[in-house]
Amino acid sequence: MENKRVCSHCGAPLESDDLFCTVCGAKQEAPAETTDPAGGNAGGFMPGGTGTSGEDSFFGKSLNMISAKVNNLVRQYFLGGNSRGLLIMLAGVAIIILAVVIGFPPLAIAGLVVILAGYISRFFTGNLGEKEVLSAIAAERLNLQKRAMEKLGVDESQVSMLDPIVITGYGVSPDASLEDNAGASSGLSFMKKATMKAIRGAYDPVVAYRISSDGRLLSLLTQTTCFYFTEDQLLIYSGNVDISTGKIYDESTLEISYKDISRIKTHQTLWKQFDKKKKKFVYKIEENLTLSACGEPFVFSVNRELTESAIDNQIAGMKALVREKKH
């Protein structure tokens, strides 16, 4: 009898190669063949953001092992489309130059066709993978919510003062160690350094943004922050994940007494991002929630386009609880 796959979250039927549920968007476990003979996941990386911690990198792992964990459609949505189309257009220009040099006009026509193909790839296939991106964002948000309770070591009965607040925002820039790891050792050969740099560029977390077809600013790296409320403390979990791999590259937990909280505020700034659909730069809002305690500020990213619409009421409720507990 055929062993059909179903979603581990909602039970919907899945195709054999589906990495995300087409109904609820939840990320799925890799197929059985990607695990090692001992029953563990290859390379120690677990789908769904429960794998290696922020200080680990993909360097040193086999290329096949790494690529098996990557949702290439999601990654190409942010990183691949523009560069691929540009390379095709440059190849067309090279063909035309060659046609002029050798005096063969039909080859120049072929070069124009290649340039047109590159233009189409660069500007008209840009939304390919957008559905997968939105599914991956939702799935990683859910995964990090589950992880938050584990990392904080609490259950729902212990954090019932207020309903939890869950905020989705833009991921922080990866730690410099990830960016500098490749080729850091002077004892490595040139080819080894070049290979490590190529692996870093393809599979390690990298900051990348893209405006979606409906005008939302999406990010390859996302941050999910969860606020839980006990009788005496505010518990916070913040996790940053690359949605194309499920790799959590930075995470932290925080326990703060209500009496130590001196300020809770939100701050918005404008910044420019190129909109491929409108073919121009547009202004987008970057917002942060800052919580000050014991003289130290803790800053969390807020993307209102991906966060619950009731976030203002939830933050107001958190402020009211803090004021009540301080007096």
Secondary structure as the mmCIF struct_conf table of DSSP 4:
data_model
#
loop_
_struct_conf.conf_type_id
_struct_conf.id
_struct_conf.beg_label_comp_id
_struct_conf.beg_label_asym_id
_struct_conf.beg_label_seq_id
_struct_conf.end_label_comp_id
_struct_conf.end_label_asym_id
_struct_conf.end_label_seq_id
STRN STRN1 ARG A 5 VAL A 6
TURN_TY1_P TURN_TY1_P1 SER A 8 CYS A 10
STRN STRN2 PRO A 13 LEU A 14
TURN_TY1_P TURN_TY1_P2 SER A 16 ASP A 17
BEND BEND1 LEU A 19 LEU A 19
STRN STRN3 PHE A 20 PHE A 20
TURN_TY1_P TURN_TY1_P3 THR A 22 CYS A 24
STRN STRN4 LYS A 27 LYS A 27
HELX_LH_PP_P HELX_LH_PP_P1 GLU A 29 PRO A 31
HELX_RH_3T_P HELX_RH_3T_P1 ALA A 32 THR A 34
STRN STRN5 THR A 35 THR A 35
TURN_TY1_P TURN_TY1_P4 PRO A 37 ALA A 38
BEND BEND2 GLY A 39 GLY A 40
STRN STRN6 ASN A 41 ASN A 41
HELX_RH_3T_P HELX_RH_3T_P2 ALA A 42 GLY A 44
HELX_LH_PP_P HELX_LH_PP_P2 PHE A 45 MET A 46
TURN_TY1_P TURN_TY1_P5 PRO A 47 GLY A 49
BEND BEND3 GLY A 51 THR A 52
TURN_TY1_P TURN_TY1_P6 GLY A 54 GLU A 55
BEND BEND4 PHE A 58 PHE A 58
TURN_TY1_P TURN_TY1_P7 PHE A 59 GLY A 60
BEND BEND5 LYS A 61 LYS A 61
HELX_RH_AL_P HELX_RH_AL_P1 LEU A 63 SER A 67
TURN_TY1_P TURN_TY1_P8 ALA A 68 LYS A 69
HELX_RH_AL_P HELX_RH_AL_P2 ASN A 72 LEU A 79
TURN_TY1_P TURN_TY1_P9 GLY A 80 GLY A 80
HELX_RH_AL_P HELX_RH_AL_P3 GLY A 81 ILE A 102
TURN_TY1_P TURN_TY1_P10 GLY A 103 GLY A 103
HELX_RH_AL_P HELX_RH_AL_P4 PRO A 105 PHE A 123
TURN_TY1_P TURN_TY1_P11 PHE A 124 PHE A 124
BEND BEND6 THR A 125 THR A 125
TURN_TY1_P TURN_TY1_P12 GLY A 126 GLY A 129
HELX_RH_AL_P HELX_RH_AL_P5 GLU A 130 LEU A 152
TURN_TY1_P TURN_TY1_P13 GLY A 153 GLY A 153
HELX_RH_3T_P HELX_RH_3T_P3 GLU A 156 GLN A 158
BEND BEND7 VAL A 159 VAL A 159
BEND BEND8 MET A 161 LEU A 162
STRN STRN7 ILE A 165 TYR A 170
HELX_LH_PP_P HELX_LH_PP_P3 GLY A 171 ASP A 175
HELX_RH_AL_P HELX_RH_AL_P6 ALA A 176 ASP A 180
TURN_TY1_P TURN_TY1_P14 ALA A 182 GLY A 183
TURN_TY1_P TURN_TY1_P15 SER A 186 GLY A 187
BEND BEND9 LEU A 188 LEU A 188
HELX_RH_AL_P HELX_RH_AL_P7 PHE A 190 TYR A 203
BEND BEND10 ASP A 204 ASP A 204
STRN STRN8 TYR A 209 ILE A 211
TURN_TY1_P TURN_TY1_P16 SER A 213 ASP A 214
BEND BEND11 GLY A 215 GLY A 215
STRN STRN9 LEU A 217 SER A 219
BEND BEND12 LEU A 220 LEU A 220
STRN STRN10 LEU A 221 PHE A 229
BEND BEND13 GLU A 231 ASP A 232
STRN STRN11 GLN A 233 ASP A 242
TURN_TY1_P TURN_TY1_P17 ILE A 243 GLY A 246
STRN STRN12 LYS A 247 SER A 257
HELX_RH_3T_P HELX_RH_3T_P4 TYR A 258 ASP A 260
STRN STRN13 ILE A 261 ASP A 275
TURN_TY1_P TURN_TY1_P18 LYS A 276 LYS A 279
STRN STRN14 LYS A 280 ALA A 293
TURN_TY1_P TURN_TY1_P19 CYS A 294 GLY A 295
STRN STRN15 GLU A 296 VAL A 302
TURN_TY1_P TURN_TY1_P20 ARG A 304 LEU A 306
BEND BEND14 THR A 307 THR A 307
TURN_TY1_P TURN_TY1_P21 SER A 309 ALA A 310
HELX_RH_AL_P HELX_RH_AL_P8 ILE A 311 LYS A 326
#
